[in-house]
Amino acid sequence: MATQMITNPFRPGAGHPPPYLAGRNAEQREFARFLDQCPVLTNLVLTGLRGVGKTVLLETFKPIAITGGWLWAGTDLSESATVSEDSIAIRILADLAPLVAGIVVAESVTRSIGFTAASKKEPVRLDFRLLKGVYDGTAGLTSDKLKAVLELAWNSLASTDCRGVVLAYDEAQNLADQAASHQYPLSLLLDVFQSIQKKGMPFLLVLTGLPTLFPKLVDARTFSERMFHVMTLGRLSSSESRDAILKPVEKQSSPVHFTEVAVGEIVRHSGGYPYFIQFLCREMFDSYLQQKKRDEFDPVVTVAQMVRKLDTDFFAGRWNRVTDRQRALLSVVADLPNRDEEFTVQDVVEKSRENLSKPFSPSHVNQLLAKLADNGLVFKNRHGRYSFAVPLLGDFIRRLREDAGF
């Protein structure tokens, strides 16, 4: 077999589109319905744990919007783009400018050419330079300046066949008001979009982020509950997981195939999380090809081998950043029957009484969970319940204990 000609179809990188997108048709149809709003009354928050495929799904929304007659702009919201009101406003200007730069506004300029009286009229286009000029020249607060730019942009687009503009931002959990420095970029974004949408301008805001995102929006502005619909991405079902494993191989008519046993084990160990499916499949595929190059023995590839590699590559770095006492608490959580869903402080206290010679008090659990939330290992929802922020962290902890003989 010419193994050097075989391409591994699986792509576990952050945000990389898989060869086959399994189980997200309902979300795509739901997004298409948001494009039929006139006026725009509801924006979208796309949320879920890391590895569930938020960024990949967001990218599939883009062609749906463009096909539906909408313009699309968006990027990752880095921390530098969210440190101040001005920085988030300039971020929006920079994203909007390429969409409208071809539009010629009514004004034009006349320039003399050489030493003659000849002149040439040049159209003034709605590029970043002009948008920034409008922004800088508008009196008032940052919100007033940004509203003026968005109103100009839509007034220029209204005579075209454009139905509206989607502004889509990934990693939006980075958005936060900074009261200490008197900067409120998150509140600014919400206030501006509520205002222009009330005026009937079809700007649709799509924010993607971890489950902490929506509580942040509501804390900043209570009207966010009415301004956004929350689309929460969950795990793939067993059948959807099987499609994510098998269809990429079928699609490229690969001579490498997964056995039925391997498929079942990948489904079980991945927990239905698309990233883990891609990771396990890619590692098994590569391992088989590399072993096949050697003719002296038959390849031996097991899911268990790849799970150990997943532990090292994905989980170990996060685990090594926590203290011994934090690990003890996480180990208690890993024994909860609801460890992969939601748990309370009381759940942890009661389980620690069963598991530990020195159980945790409620105040100690609260303190430790707050630290773990800062480290990105757990998060707290608006109802006071906690969840692992890292998918299947409980399974990893239980494997560590098994290796240690506990």
N, C-alpha and C positions, 0 to 999 in steps of 0.2 A: 504493500500500500504506500503510495506517495504521500507520506504524512506532511511533507513540507508544503504541499499545496492545499492542505485543509485549513480553513479559517475558523477560529473559535468565534461563534456568534454571540456569546454572552458578554455583557458589559456592566460590571458592577460599580463603575465610577459614579461619583456624586452628580446627579442630574443628567447622566448619559441616557439617551433613549434606548430602551431595550429593543431587541429585534422583533418582539411581539408584545404589544401592550395588552395584557390580560385584565379583564374584569373592570374596566373603567368606562364602558359605553354609557351607563346610566348617568354618570357625572358629566360626560361630554354633552349628552342630550339636555341635561339640566342647564348647563352653561349656555347652550344655544337659545334656550328660552329667555335668559336674561337679556339677550340681544334684541328681543322683540319689545322691550319696554319703551314706551313713549308717553310721558317722559320717563326718565330713569328715576325710579323710586327706591330701588334696592341694589346695593353693591354686594360684592362677594368676598368672603373670607374662606380660603382654602387651607385647612389645617390638618395636622396629624403628626405622629411621631416621626423621627428621622428614619429613613429607610422605607417609608411607606409609598414613596413615589410622587410626592407633591410637585416637585420641580418638573419631572417628566410630564405629568398631567397638565401642568400649566402651559408647557410648550405645545401641547396638542390643542389647547384652546386657541392659540394664535391663528392657525389657518382657518379654524371655524369662524372666528371673528372677521378675518379678511374676506373670506368667501361671502360672508353675510353683509358686506359693504361697510364694515367698520375699519378704522385705522387702529393700529396696535403699536404701543410703545411700552417698554419695560426693561427692567434690569434687576440685579441684586441690590438690596439696600444695605450697603456697607455702613459700618459705624461712622466713618468719616462723612458720609452723606446725610447723617441723621443727628449730628452734634448740635446743630443750631437751626433756627427757623430759616435763615438765609440759605444754608446749605441744602436743605430739602427743597426749597423753592428753586434754586439753581439746578438741582438734579432734575426737577420736572421740566424746566425750560430746556435743558440739554436733551431730554428724551423727546420732547414735543417738536423741537426745531426740525429734525430730519423729515417729519411728516408733513410739514407745511412750508418748507423752504422753497418749493417750486411755485408757490402762490405769489403772484404779482399784485401788490397793493396799488391803489389808485394814484398815489404820488409818484413822481419821477424827478430825476435830477438832470441838470444840463451842465456839461463841462466844455470848456474851450479846448480846442485841439491845436497845439503848436502856437504859432504867432498869427494865425488867421482867425477870421471871424466865424469859422465853421464850428459847429457844435454837434454834440451827440447826446441823445437822450438814452439814459440807462434806467431800466425798471428797478424799482425797489422791491426786493423780495422779502418774504416773511421768514428770514433765516434767524439763527441764534443772535446775531449781532443786533438785529432790529428788535427781537423779543426782549433781549437784555436791556436795550435802550428804553423800551416802554416800561419795563420793570423798574429801572433806576429813576425814570422820570415821573413816575406816579407818586403823588403825595400820599402820606398815611403810613399805616402799619405794613408789615411784610405780607399779611393776608390781603390787604388792599392791592398791593403791587401784583401779587400772584393772580388775584381775580381779574385784574385789568388785562394781563397777558392771556389768560384763558378765554376771556370774553372776546378779545381781538382775534384769537386763533379761530374760535368757532364762528364768529361773524364772517370771517374770510372763507371758511369751509361751507357755510350754510348754502351758498349758491351752487355748490358742487353736488355730486351724487353720493357724497359721504353721509352715512347714517349716524355716525358718532365716533368717539375716540375712546379706546380702552387704554387705561394706564395700569399696567400690571407690575407689581413689585414682589419679588421673592425675598425670603429672609426678613420679612417685615417685623418679626419680633424684636429686631434691633431698634425699632422706633420707640422712643421714650421721651417724655418731657423731663427737662432738667431744671427743676425749681431753684436749685442752688445757684445756677448761673443765669436764671431768668430767661431760659430758652424753652420754648414749648412747640417743638416741631411736630409732634403727634397731634396735639390739639389744633395746630395750624392746618394740617392736612385735612382733618375732619371738618373743621369749620368752613374751609374754602370749598370743599366738594359739596357739602350740604347747601351752601349758598348758591353755587352755580347750578346745581341740579334743581333747586327751587325756582330758578329763573328759566328752567326748561332746556338748558344746554346739555346735550347728551354726552357727558363724560362719565364713563363707567369705571369705577375703581375696583381693582382686583388685588387683594393682599394675600400672600401666601406665607405661612410660618408655623412654628411649633404651637402646641396647645395653649401656651401662655399668651398668644397674640390677642385673642378676642377679649379676655379679661382686661388686658391693657387698654384696649379701645374703649371699653365700657367705663373703666376707671377714669380715663381722660375726659370722655364726654358721654353722659348717660344716654343721649339720643342714639348712640352707636347701636344699641339693641334693635332699634327700628330702622337703622340705616343699612345694616348688613344682614345677609343670610350666611350662615355658617355651614360650609360643606366639609364634613369631617371624613377623611379617608381612613378606612379601616383595612384589616388584613384581607388578602384574597381568600376565597373559599378553596376547598380542596380541589374542586374541578378546575377552577381558574388557575390555581397553582400548577396543576398538571399541564394546562395549556401553556403556561409561561415556560415550563421545562421542555415540553415535547415539540411545540410548534416551531421554535427557532431551528431545531435540528431538521425537522421535516422541510422547512422552507428552503434550506440550502442543500437538501438531499445529501446530508452528511453521512459518510460511512461509519461515523462514531455514533453509537446509540446508548441510551441509558436503559438498564434493565428495569423491570417492573419493581423489583425490590428497591433499587436505587431511587427510583422516582418516589416511592412511598416514604423512604427515609428523608429525602430532600424536603418533601412536603412537611413532614413532621418536624424536622429540625429547623426549618426556615420559619415556621409559625405563620406562613402566609405573607411574610414581608417581602416585597419584590426585591429589595437590595440583597437580602440573604439568599434568595433563590438564585439571583444572578451570580453572587459570589461563589456559592457552593458548586453551581453548574460550571462556571468558568474554571475553577480550580480542578475539578474532576476531569474536565475536558482536556486541559493542558497537561495534567499529570499522565493521562492515558497516552497522549501523543508523544510525550517525551520518553515514556517507558517503551512505547512501541518501536521507537527508533533503534532500540537495542534488541537484536534478534536472539540473544541468549536466554531470555526468559519471557514469560507471558506477563502482561501488565496486571498489577494488583492495585485497584483503586477502590476505596471505600468512602462512604459519606462520613464515617467517624473520623477518618484522617483529616478531611477537609473542615469538619467542625472544630477540631483542635487548631487548625490554621486560622479559622475565623476567630476563635478565642484570643489568639495571639495578636492578630492584625486589628481586630475591631474592639474587643472588650478590655484587653489587658491594660492598655494605656489609661483608660478611664478608671479602672480599678486601682491602679497604682497611685492615683492622685488623692485617695481618701485615707483618712486616719484609721487606726485599729478600731476605735470605738464606733466610727461611722460604718466600718465593715461589719462589725457585730450587729448593728442595727439593720443594715441591708440584708444580712444573712437571716435575720428574723423575718423580714418582709418576704424573703424568698420562700419561706415555709408557709406563707399564708395561702389559703386556697384561692383567694382573689388577687394574687400577686400581679397578674397580668392585666388587671382591670383597675379598680380603685380601692384604696384602703384608707382607714382613718387612724388617727393617733391612738385611739382606744384599741383598735385591732392590733397595733404593734405592741402596746403595753401588755395586753392579755397574752399574746403569743410569747413575749419575752419572759413572762412568768412561767411558762411551760418549758422554755428552751434554755434559759440562762440561770446560773446561780445568783447573779446580781442583775435582776430585771431592771428595765428602764422605767423611770417615772414619766408621767405625762409631760412635765416641763422639759425634761431632758430630751424626750422624743421630739418635741416641738423645736428645740434648739438645733438638734442634729439634722432634722429634716430641712430646716431653713438653710443650713450650711450646704447640705447636699443639693438643694435647689440652686444655690449660687454656683455650685460646681456643674450644674446641668445634668445631674443624675436622676432627680425627681422633679416634679412640678405640682403645684397646688392649684386646683380649680376654684371657681367662684363659690362653691358650696362647701369649702373647707376639707375636701377630700384630696388625697394624694395619688399619684401614679408614677410608675417608672417613666423617666423621659427617654431612656434607652431601651429599645425593644428587646424582649427576651433576656434582660439582665438577670432575672431570677434563675433562669435555666443555667446561665453561665456560673453563677454563684454555687448552685447545687453541684455542677460538674467539678468545680474547685474542691468542694468538700469531699466528694467521692474520691478524687485523686489523693486527698490528704488522709483518707481513711476514716472520715467522720460520717 
